[in-house]
């Protein structure tokens, strides 16, 4: 009887031990992983110049919109309308901020 039980139970215990070891390996991998899915790095800064970086990549347009509350296409259209206006020109020794930055600063929250 002992031999029969050993022949039945031992393989089951071996399979169970293998499964437990496999599960432990997977869980440890999840615990130590920083990211479970591939990701792209996100530039982080409080500076408005990031908006222009976000405008370059369609995948980042959502970030651009979060910063300026309009799409890159809207900003480009508006810049085309206003960039040559005299209000953005000066004869001072102090350089004026570029039109795109002035426009973006007006739209940023």
ChimeraX attribute file (.defattr): number of C-alpha atoms within 10 A of each C-alpha:
attribute: neighborCount
match mode: 1-to-1
recipient: residues
	/A:1	6
	/A:2	6
	/A:3	8
	/A:4	8
	/A:5	9
	/A:6	12
	/A:7	11
	/A:8	10
	/A:9	12
	/A:10	11
	/A:11	11
	/A:12	12
	/A:13	12
	/A:14	11
	/A:15	12
	/A:16	12
	/A:17	12
	/A:18	12
	/A:19	12
	/A:20	12
	/A:21	12
	/A:22	12
	/A:23	12
	/A:24	12
	/A:25	12
	/A:26	11
	/A:27	12
	/A:28	11
	/A:29	12
	/A:30	12
	/A:31	11
	/A:32	9
	/A:33	10
	/A:34	8
	/A:35	9
	/A:36	10
	/A:37	7
	/A:38	6
	/A:39	7
	/A:40	7
	/A:41	6
	/A:42	10
	/A:43	9
	/A:44	7
	/A:45	8
	/A:46	7
	/A:47	7
	/A:48	15
	/A:49	11
	/A:50	16
	/A:51	20
	/A:52	15
	/A:53	14
	/A:54	20
	/A:55	20
	/A:56	12
	/A:57	11
	/A:58	11
	/A:59	11
	/A:60	15
	/A:61	20
	/A:62	16
	/A:63	18
	/A:64	23
	/A:65	16
	/A:66	14
	/A:67	19
	/A:68	19
	/A:69	16
	/A:70	16
	/A:71	16
	/A:72	20
	/A:73	11
	/A:74	11
	/A:75	18
	/A:76	12
	/A:77	10
	/A:78	13
	/A:79	15
	/A:80	10
	/A:81	10
	/A:82	14
	/A:83	15
	/A:84	11
	/A:85	9
	/A:86	8
	/A:87	9
	/A:88	13
	/A:89	14
	/A:90	10
	/A:91	7
	/A:92	7
	/A:93	6
	/A:94	7
	/A:95	9
	/A:96	12
	/A:97	11
	/A:98	11
	/A:99	17
	/A:100	16
	/A:101	14
	/A:102	12
	/A:103	17
	/A:104	20
	/A:105	13
	/A:106	10
	/A:107	13
	/A:108	13
	/A:109	9
